[in-house]
Amino acid sequence: MDLILEGIKKAFLLLITLDPEVMGITLLSLQISGTATLMSLFIGISAGTLVALSQFPGRRVVVSLINTGMGLPPVVVGLFVTIFLWRNGPLGFLEILYTPTAMIVAQAIIASPIVMGISLAAIQALPKNLRLQILALGATRLQMVWILIKEAKLPLLAGVMAGFGGVISEVGASIMVGGNIKGYSRVLTTATVMETSRGNFDIAIALGIILLLLAYFINLVLTHIQQRERPR
Amino acid sequence: MNGSPSILEVKDLQVTKAGTLVLDIPALMIEEGEILSLIGPNGAGKTTLLQTLARLIKPSAGEIFFKGKQASPNNSDLEYRRRVAMVFQEPLLFDTTVFENVASGLKIRGMQRPEIRKIVAENLEQFGISHLLHRSARKISGGEAQRVALARAFATHPEILLLDEPFSSLDPPTRESLLADLESILRQTKTTTLMATHDRMEALRLSDRVAVMNQGRILQVGPPAEVMNQPLDEFVASFVGVETILPGRVIRKNGGSFVASIMGHEVEAVGEVELGESVVFCIRPENVTLAVHPSKESSSARNVFPGKIVKIIPLGLYHKVQLHCGFPLVAYVTGHSLENLALAEGKEVVAYFKATSIHVVKKKGGRV
């Protein structure tokens, strides 16, 4: 019991005193996962909207692939990104393995299907006649798509939050392609794994608390979005 | 009609959905400034026709002429879509303020902000919803939402307005006040309007002409009184409110009138028919009078039938009385006469109607 209490006490001290190491790790985490989420937003929303608005043979297969992608195991993504970026790999010439850039790429691959799947569902959930109504108001096809995306902005925001939540708490891919290098590619999750294995529970708990706070914040926004009503 | 120019003309229009022909309109002309109602049951093709005219559905065959110019379905139809407006059954408002909703059609056209403000204000005023300007579309009532949807359509200043049952989801008082406002706005702006409805009273009240639709076809088009009083066939008759529809065969002709046998009873009507021809008699319930005993007044009508009241259904201002006089007959009576005559289910009464009040439909093919 003492171990836990002592750990929590020290953890709060680290947080309150804004310990430079803890703050550095947190900031890097937010930077990497934020950038990855931003990338997944472009890929996910455009691809998701495209699939939602088009009819083509094999559409069901594509939709089921996207839905499977929403649960892509991070270690598998880590494995393939590592292989591709390996010195002799197809993209080895980029020389970005064990850098934050590689982590961003891996995380964007994890988050994109999540954003895509939620965008697809969000656009499809809009009233069927809304598309016709927008066209009837004199919109071009492009204007119609843009208005539909704006109409689905809240569920889309939910998609973005879910994508961010997925990558900020992900550890497998980050440790594989980032290498957990101190002050360079060490993020909240990889640091927690390392500090725990070393027995530095105070730092591990402090990092854990930050992750929990982020998760709480994300869910607060999601709950708020879910409780809103659609206009008539 | 009165030689006024046609704004929209449809020729041999056909729409096929999943291999089935859902719309088949050989010809339809819409005059500039007129209000044409499409009435018919669900699935009659009213919505399909409106959406095809709004260029939201591609017809599988046929041509649409807008102001005499052919609008080929393959052309880019953006310009055309910007000259018509459509309001759906659901308001389909955007998740933003009332102002932004009414402004949306104008923003799509790239109009400048100050001009948009002016037009939005005018249209909100017209529909009596100026106070909703900054409200969220999520927080207004159903009636207000439909007003916003109408204001949004009117803001684009459409040359043709297409309304797809815009009142069907509203409660009666809300519907009544919106209907009254829309009527005066349509008359004032002289906007050419096509309105689909399954409420025939709504159609009769608003329109210059009524088109009765069923199974993707237009069965009859004409001024409301004409469609009401001279339905072309049984379907139109039953849909426009003729309660009694009796098939029979002509057995005797005398001058302008003739006698037909209706389920073994002789009923006199007026019209040009052949002996032995199959006819259908349409009798509007308000033209049937009831009495307890045959009176002087009833003796002047040729058709006097004793019968028994089967059922009395209150309909607000009047009561619908179903009779059996050897054939079924429906009469409307006021609450006042219901009391005076002491009408009740099972009571024996005398029903009479004039020969001239019967609308005669000749059966094609002679089948009854």
Interface residues (C-beta under 8 A of the other chain):
Chain A: P127 N129 L130 L132 Q133 L135 A136 L137 G138 A139 T140 Q143 I147 K150 E151 K153 L154 R228 E229 R230 P231 R232
Chain B: Q51 A54 L56 L78 R81 R82 V84 A85 M86 F88 E90 P91 L92 L93 F94 D95 S104 G105 I108 R109 S136 A137 R138 I140 G142 A145 R152 A153 T156 L162
